[in-house]
Amino acid sequence: MLHVPDVGATIAWYVDIGFDLVRTGEDDGELVWAMLGFGEGRVMLSIGGHASDAPRRDADLYLEVEGVDAYFERMHDSVVVVEAPHDTFYGMREFIVRDNNGFWLTFGEPAKP
């Protein structure tokens, strides 16, 4: 669960880069919770957090995808890129972006030999 200041704005950001809205929750008419899907993975959002421009946040999301370079090409103009696609020492090809609240999202797949 990511605690965010504006659930609606965060939903819009994630949907814009390819997540699906699974469901939402309200309290007295205020949007306070959401579940988003990415492939088989799920992430929940809850009201009450804050945005930050700190170099790292207290949570990162890791998403394994097929065709990591193609994902990067589709989204790099509309996100803050932390690291462009690169091969890691642990055998993954990855890139990292920041969401609208400053959380890191790493997209990765096994590097080709």
C-alpha positions as CSV (number, residue, x, y, z in Angstrom):
1,M,0.0,0.0,0.0
2,L,1.2,3.5,-0.9
3,H,0.0,6.3,1.2
4,V,-0.6,9.3,-1.0
5,P,-2.0,12.9,-0.7
6,D,-4.5,12.6,-3.6
7,V,-5.8,9.2,-4.5
8,G,-7.6,10.5,-7.6
9,A,-4.5,12.2,-9.1
10,T,-2.4,9.1,-8.3
11,I,-4.9,6.8,-10.0
12,A,-4.8,9.1,-13.1
13,W,-1.0,9.0,-13.2
14,Y,-0.8,5.2,-12.9
15,V,-3.6,4.6,-15.5
16,D,-1.8,6.9,-17.9
17,I,1.3,4.6,-17.8
18,G,-0.7,1.4,-18.3
19,F,-2.1,0.3,-15.0
20,D,-5.8,-0.7,-14.7
21,L,-8.2,0.7,-12.1
22,V,-9.6,-2.4,-10.2
23,R,-11.7,-0.7,-7.6
24,T,-12.0,2.3,-5.3
25,G,-13.3,3.2,-1.9
26,E,-14.9,6.3,-0.5
27,D,-15.5,7.7,3.0
28,D,-18.2,10.3,3.3
29,G,-18.0,10.9,-0.5
30,E,-14.2,11.3,-0.5
31,L,-12.0,9.0,-2.6
32,V,-9.7,7.5,0.1
33,W,-8.6,4.1,-1.4
34,A,-7.9,2.4,-4.7
35,M,-6.6,-0.8,-6.0
36,L,-4.7,-0.8,-9.3
37,G,-3.6,-3.7,-11.4
38,F,-0.6,-4.3,-13.6
39,G,-0.7,-7.7,-15.2
40,E,-1.1,-10.1,-12.3
41,G,0.2,-7.6,-9.8
42,R,-1.8,-5.3,-7.6
43,V,-1.0,-2.1,-5.7
44,M,-3.2,-0.3,-3.3
45,L,-3.4,3.4,-2.6
46,S,-4.6,5.0,0.6
47,I,-5.1,8.7,1.5
48,G,-2.9,10.2,4.1
49,G,0.6,10.3,2.6
50,H,2.6,13.1,1.2
51,A,4.5,13.7,-2.0
52,S,8.3,14.1,-1.7
53,D,11.3,15.0,-3.9
54,A,13.7,13.2,-1.6
55,P,16.1,11.0,-3.5
56,R,14.3,7.8,-2.2
57,R,11.0,7.1,-0.6
58,D,10.1,4.5,2.0
59,A,8.7,2.1,-0.6
60,D,9.6,1.2,-4.2
61,L,7.5,-0.8,-6.6
62,Y,9.2,-3.5,-8.9
63,L,7.3,-4.6,-12.0
64,E,8.5,-7.5,-14.1
65,V,7.5,-7.0,-17.7
66,E,8.3,-8.5,-21.1
67,G,9.8,-6.0,-23.5
68,V,11.2,-3.5,-21.0
69,D,12.8,-1.3,-23.6
70,A,9.4,-1.0,-25.4
71,Y,7.8,0.1,-22.1
72,F,10.4,2.7,-21.7
73,E,9.9,4.1,-25.2
74,R,6.1,4.4,-24.6
75,M,6.4,6.3,-21.4
76,H,9.7,8.1,-21.1
77,D,8.4,11.4,-22.4
78,S,5.6,11.6,-19.8
79,V,7.4,10.5,-16.6
80,V,10.4,11.6,-14.5
81,V,13.2,9.1,-15.5
82,V,15.5,8.1,-12.6
83,E,17.5,5.6,-14.7
84,A,17.2,4.8,-18.4
85,P,17.3,1.1,-19.4
86,H,20.4,-0.7,-18.4
87,D,21.6,-4.2,-17.5
88,T,22.2,-4.9,-13.9
89,F,24.9,-7.0,-12.2
90,Y,22.1,-9.4,-11.0
91,G,21.0,-10.2,-14.5
92,M,18.0,-7.9,-15.1
93,R,17.4,-5.2,-17.7
94,E,15.7,-2.3,-15.9
95,F,14.6,1.3,-15.9
96,I,13.4,3.4,-13.0
97,V,10.8,6.2,-13.0
98,R,9.3,8.4,-10.3
99,D,5.5,8.6,-9.9
100,N,3.6,11.8,-9.2
101,N,4.3,11.4,-5.4
102,G,8.0,10.7,-5.8
103,F,7.8,6.9,-5.4
104,W,10.2,4.8,-7.6
105,L,8.8,2.3,-10.0
106,T,11.4,-0.1,-11.5
107,F,10.4,-2.0,-14.6
108,G,12.6,-5.1,-15.3
109,E,13.0,-8.3,-17.2
110,P,15.8,-10.9,-17.4
111,A,18.7,-9.4,-19.4
112,K,19.5,-11.1,-22.7
113,P,22.8,-13.0,-22.7
